[in-house]
Amino acid sequence: MPKDYFEKLSDHKSPPTYKFFNGEKWVNSVSDKTIDVISPLDDHVVGKIQSVTHAEIDQAVSLAKVAQKEWMKVPMIKRTQILHLAADWIREHEHYLTTLLIKEIGKTHTEAKDEILRSADMTDYFAHEGLHLTGEELSGEAFPGYDQTKIAIVERVPLGVVLAIAPFNYPVNLSVSKIAPALITGNAVVFKPPTQGAICSLLLTEIFRIAGVPDGVIVTITGSGNDVGDYLTTHPGIDMVTFTGSSQVGKSIAEKIGMIPILFECGGNNPALVLPDADFDNTAMEIVKGAFSYSGQRCTAVKYVLGLTPTIEKLLPLVVKKTKEMIKMGDPRVGENNLGPVISDGAANEIEKRIILAKAAGAKIVLGGKKDGRFIEPTILDHVTLAMDIIHTETFGPVVGFIRVKSIDDAIELINQSSYGLQASIFTKDEGAGIKLGQLIDVGTVQINSKPQRGPDNFPFLGIKGSGTGVQGIRYTLEAMTRFKPIVLNKPQ
Ligand code: G3P
């Protein structure tokens, strides 16, 4: 089993130090520097990861470049078999990965297990869809002035070496959502895991390697985002960058990258618009799940709710009641607790600061609002405005604000003023009205009568404005990691 190999890779100390994968073997970095992966649950050091040097990155990227040329010649059916085996290994390691995930990023057992199983299903789906990804054949006769002597054979070819940068909140799933499509389409992958979640990511690399991914086709570079991340995103050997993370980092990377394709999912800061005729029970439950799952550390989390005053007056007490019923703050390893700590002290302090500032600016704390270490109470604010930092920029924590509007048109205008555009939810019993309003809202995806969410993973998933660029989702990511290669046959007249 890959985990048996993986466990041999550490130095068996406590806490274990893990190697990085340079494409051929697992090695310690010559930097002799490591980074602690600290559990948000109790500060224990889950493990230490390598701080890889620029020279080691250069070597690994060069290896990936060479290996990719051979990998793209491996028949698609063989690549598919490797991915299906990797999917099975992920399932086999579900318990091991779930346990690691809980320690590294503080998810509940259910959230962690769902992420692992979803990753296996996603890998299978990418393998299946990859088999059916085709090019096309075109005849010149369709265009005036041309005839059948011109035939275009339009192949779909890999981009080359794909840099995959994954976030801490889905270190397995949002790594697989990049690595699997890149591999099945014949690319090589330079994988940069998040620090928290890195150990799961290293095991994922071992799973793909043992499933049959040849040397050099996947390399896994660990290190700090500022150092290693910056060096990788501007590396001349990279042919495409796929990134999930904050809008701020996404914009900074996009500004540095040259003329290569990018596929970015960034911050969401998602609104929920509630119409007077909504099913308030369902709406309240969806807002609670949307705002507080994984302590609000999801880019599809609900961050503010808009409605006419009578709507908000009726909905707010229901959301408070359901929050008290559904959300139990505490160590996610214990009992029914389902609201764990946020990822770091820095994150917790920033959220606390924003709550204090919002209150000073006129917001009313209806529920929660207090910080205890890295734990932030499920917090509901009333009378917030888009001018308040807690709403104006994405607050990656368990906080949701309520805004009263004079008209639904005003609500649409407020939503469209946002610098974000990932998703928006509309709650109404009149689905036709919901669709019409959805067509007026400038976001990637509109959910009607549900919280914002990325799944199901075969649906297109995209952000506009500061929320990203490019379209993800099984088929869409496969297409984004390939390009057309037209070969035109010019037959004799
Ligand atoms: O924050 C990452 C984003 O992809 C959320 O995914 O599945 O929780 O909606 P999901």
Residues whose N, C-alpha, C, O or C-beta is under 5 A from the ligand:
A	BS01	G3P	Q297 R298 C299 T300 P452 Q453 R454 G455
